[in-house]
Amino acid sequence: MLPNFCNWLSNTPISLKIQTVLWIIPAVQTVHILCIAIVISTMAMLDLRLAGLTGRSQSVSTAVSRWVPWVWGTLPVMLLTGCILIIGEPTRELMNPYFRAKMAMLAIVVAITLFVHLRNKDAAYWEARASTAKLAGCVSLLLWVGIIAAGRWIAYY
């Protein structure tokens, strides 16, 4: 079923355009990677604060308020550029186990980030739950490292 979908998608006019215009994939990959850099750096700052390893001079609530908007602002651009890359090379992406692993980890880390963001409405929430904050920060950071690794391995599978 998935191979048939990939074959169909790769023969659509938009996919053929992405495949044949030489600058589209490199330009889209550049934007995608720049967005990854923004998300990874902001999430590293937040995750390290959640884990209690850095930034202890500011509250977790302040760190969440400072860093999470960057993530929510950048993720839609990553989604758009990722979709363009998938449309341009559907078999390379959708049939790749590293791509699927990346997407699974991304879904989990977005859920963690959403949880952290929603719990931030009460400024004292994280201060009273240091072990939960530490766990969320460590798991999120490990997942982001996994996402980067899986993303790189897509090209080599």
C-alpha positions in Angstrom: 0.0 0.0 0.0 2.7 2.5 1.0 4.9 1.7 -2.0 1.9 2.3 -4.3 1.2 5.6 -2.6 4.9 6.7 -2.9 4.9 5.7 -6.6 1.7 7.7 -7.2 3.0 10.7 -5.3 6.3 10.8 -7.1 4.5 11.0 -10.4 2.2 13.9 -9.5 2.9 17.3 -11.2 4.1 18.9 -8.0 6.5 16.1 -7.2 7.9 16.1 -10.7 8.4 19.9 -10.5 10.3 19.5 -7.1 12.4 16.7 -8.6 13.3 18.5 -11.8 13.9 22.1 -10.7 17.5 21.8 -9.4 17.4 24.5 -6.7 14.1 23.5 -4.9 15.4 20.6 -2.8 18.7 22.3 -1.7 16.8 25.5 -0.9 14.1 23.7 1.0 16.6 21.6 2.9 18.5 24.7 3.8 15.4 26.3 5.4 14.5 23.0 7.0 18.0 22.7 8.6 18.0 26.3 9.8 14.6 25.7 11.5 16.1 22.6 13.1 18.9 24.7 14.4 16.5 27.1 16.0 14.3 24.4 17.5 17.2 22.4 18.8 19.0 25.3 20.3 15.9 26.6 22.0 14.8 23.2 23.2 18.3 22.5 24.5 18.2 25.7 26.6 14.7 24.8 27.9 15.5 21.1 28.5 18.7 21.9 30.3 16.8 24.3 32.5 14.1 21.7 33.1 16.7 19.2 34.0 18.2 21.7 36.5 21.6 21.6 34.8 21.7 25.3 33.7 19.8 28.6 34.0 18.9 28.1 37.7 18.9 31.9 38.1 15.5 32.0 36.3 12.4 30.0 37.1 11.3 27.1 34.9 8.2 29.1 34.2 10.3 32.0 32.9 12.4 29.6 30.7 9.2 28.0 29.3 7.7 31.4 28.5 11.0 32.5 26.9 11.8 29.5 24.8 8.6 27.6 23.8 7.2 30.4 21.5 10.3 30.0 19.3 9.5 26.3 19.0 5.8 26.9 18.1 6.8 29.6 15.7 9.4 27.4 13.9 7.6 24.0 13.8 5.1 25.0 11.1 8.0 26.1 8.8 9.7 22.7 9.5 6.4 21.0 8.8 6.0 22.8 5.5 9.6 22.3 4.3 9.4 18.6 5.5 6.3 18.1 3.4 7.9 19.6 0.4 10.9 17.2 0.8 8.5 14.2 1.2 6.5 15.2 -1.9 9.8 15.6 -3.8 11.2 12.2 -2.7 8.4 10.2 -1.2 10.0 6.7 -1.5 13.3 8.0 0.0 11.4 9.4 3.0 8.3 7.4 3.6 9.8 4.0 3.1 12.8 4.8 5.3 12.8 3.3 8.8 14.9 6.2 10.1 12.3 8.7 8.8 9.6 6.7 10.6 11.7 6.7 13.8 12.3 10.4 13.5 8.6 11.1 13.1 7.7 8.9 16.1 10.3 10.7 18.3 9.1 14.0 17.0 5.5 13.2 17.9 6.5 12.3 21.5 8.7 15.3 22.0 6.0 17.7 20.7 3.6 16.1 23.1 6.1 16.6 26.0 6.7 20.2 24.9 2.9 20.8 24.7 2.5 19.3 28.2 5.3 21.6 29.6 3.7 24.6 27.8 0.2 23.9 29.1 1.4 23.3 32.7 3.2 26.6 32.6 0.0 28.5 33.2 0.6 28.0 36.9 4.0 29.6 37.6 4.5 27.5 40.7 3.8 24.1 39.0 7.3 23.3 38.0 8.9 24.6 41.2 6.8 22.1 43.1 7.6 19.2 40.7 11.3 19.4 40.2 11.6 15.6 39.5 8.9 15.8 36.8 10.6 18.8 35.3 14.0 17.0 35.4 12.4 13.9 33.7 10.7 16.0 31.0 13.9 17.9 30.3 16.1 14.7 30.1 13.7 12.7 27.9 13.1 15.7 25.6 16.8 16.3 25.2 17.5 12.6 24.4 14.6 12.6 21.9 15.9 15.7 20.1 19.4 14.0 19.8 17.6 10.9 18.4 15.7 13.1 16.0 18.9 14.7 14.7 20.6 11.3 14.4 17.7 9.7 12.6 17.4 12.7 10.3 21.0 12.3 9.3 20.7 8.5 8.8 17.8 9.0 6.3 20.3 10.0 3.7 22.4 6.9 4.2 19.8 4.2 4.3 
